[in-house]
Amino acid sequence: MTDASARPDLPGPGAPYAERYATFGPDFFRRFDDADDTRFYDQPRLVTHIDDRAIAAVGAVYADLGLGPQGRVLDVMSSWISHFRQTPAGLVVLGMNPVELAANPQAAGAVVADLNRSPTIPFADGSFDAVTCCVSVDYLVQPLEVFDEVARVLAPGGVFCCTFSNRCFPSKAIHGWLQTDDRGHVAIVARYFRLTGPWGEARASLATPPGTPGDPLYAVWAARA
Ligand SMILES: C[S@@+](CC[C@H](N)C(=O)[O-])C[C@H]1O[C@@H](n2cnc3c(N)ncnc32)[C@H](O)[C@@H]1O
């Protein structure tokens, strides 16, 4: 595990969004398919997006961080699978497709919301003890607003954990993500934490054995200060 967020030269969370976004290159948040996400996610995809070993690694990361089974947990950019080894009692899933969310056996509640159309999370301050986002952070075009919203809905000390691999829907991933590698992806998510919050130190790990075949699984997380 490493402290992935140490960049004293970046503007702080209180800075205007324009100033914070200016730390990324031009077109960083453009996508090949910049059309309304509703069109792309209209059809349910009841599939897995990473292999079984990477899925197990997500569950292991959550367990190591102590996420669930008691806490109030929100899984954003969710689908029919949330990967918890032990189901959190009050798991709420938020995503684009109502059929996928309704099929999620671990969910106690579901919210259909497009975080690219409106980067707000429709819950009161401090509503959750943990928030997760699995293999989806690369689709956010206003990630700083979303990370700030996650901080708002988390109780102090609550963890936001983003996990990802090296696969994606390339037409819907931001250019900045497509133009770099695994190490760069960790740095991007760590920078989102650094520019939003308030968060404690962002930490990162490779949760699958290095150098082995199959999908790698990375995690970047921080606790709300
Ligand atoms: C690759 S799938 C991952 C689903 C799930 N998290 C998993 O681990 O299998 C990407 C998910 O991100 C969600 N998503 C994509 N764009 C979104 C947006 N603009 N707002 C909210 N959710 C979005 C979709 O609903 C889709 O289920």
The ligand as an SDF file (V2000), in Angstrom:
LIG
                    3D

 27 29  0  0  0  0  0  0  0  0999 V2000
  -18.6090   -1.5750  -16.1870 C   0  0  0  0  0  0  0  0  0  0  0  0
  -20.1590   -1.4120  -15.4130 S   0  0  0  0  0  0  0  0  0  0  0  0
  -19.7670   -1.7970  -13.7310 C   0  0  0  0  0  0  0  0  0  0  0  0
  -20.9580   -2.2060  -12.9360 C   0  0  0  0  0  0  0  0  0  0  0  0
  -20.6630   -2.6730  -11.5140 C   0  0  0  0  0  0  0  0  0  0  0  0
  -20.1290   -1.5850  -10.6920 N   0  0  0  0  0  0  0  0  0  0  0  0
  -19.7520   -3.8840  -11.4700 C   0  0  0  0  0  0  0  0  0  0  0  0
  -18.8370   -3.9080  -10.6470 O   0  0  0  0  0  0  0  0  0  0  0  0
  -19.9770   -4.8330  -12.2220 O   0  0  0  0  0  0  0  0  0  0  0  0
  -20.3810    0.3380  -15.4150 C   0  0  0  0  0  0  0  0  0  0  0  0
  -21.5910    0.7860  -14.6450 C   0  0  0  0  0  0  0  0  0  0  0  0
  -21.4870    2.2010  -14.4570 O   0  0  0  0  0  0  0  0  0  0  0  0
  -22.7680    2.7440  -14.4440 C   0  0  0  0  0  0  0  0  0  0  0  0
  -22.6830    4.0830  -14.9880 N   0  0  0  0  0  0  0  0  0  0  0  0
  -22.1080    4.4390  -16.1570 C   0  0  0  0  0  0  0  0  0  0  0  0
  -22.2700    5.7560  -16.3940 N   0  0  0  0  0  0  0  0  0  0  0  0
  -22.9590    6.2300  -15.3300 C   0  0  0  0  0  0  0  0  0  0  0  0
  -23.4490    7.5050  -15.0030 C   0  0  0  0  0  0  0  0  0  0  0  0
  -23.2990    8.5320  -15.8460 N   0  0  0  0  0  0  0  0  0  0  0  0
  -24.1260    7.6640  -13.8380 N   0  0  0  0  0  0  0  0  0  0  0  0
  -24.3150    6.6080  -13.0240 C   0  0  0  0  0  0  0  0  0  0  0  0
  -23.8740    5.3640  -13.2750 N   0  0  0  0  0  0  0  0  0  0  0  0
  -23.2080    5.1820  -14.4330 C   0  0  0  0  0  0  0  0  0  0  0  0
  -23.6300    1.8530  -15.3450 C   0  0  0  0  0  0  0  0  0  0  0  0
  -24.9280    1.7660  -14.8350 O   0  0  0  0  0  0  0  0  0  0  0  0
  -22.9070    0.5300  -15.3420 C   0  0  0  0  0  0  0  0  0  0  0  0
  -23.6230   -0.4260  -14.6460 O   0  0  0  0  0  0  0  0  0  0  0  0
  1  2  1  0
  2  3  1  0
  2 10  1  0
  3  4  1  0
  4  5  1  0
  5  6  1  0
  5  7  1  0
  7  8  2  0
  7  9  1  0
 10 11  1  0
 11 12  1  0
 11 26  1  0
 12 13  1  0
 13 14  1  0
 13 24  1  0
 14 15  1  0
 14 23  1  0
 15 16  2  0
 16 17  1  0
 17 18  1  0
 17 23  2  0
 18 19  1  0
 18 20  2  0
 20 21  1  0
 21 22  2  0
 22 23  1  0
 24 25  1  0
 24 26  1  0
 26 27  1  0
M  CHG  2   2   1   9  -1
M  END
$$$$
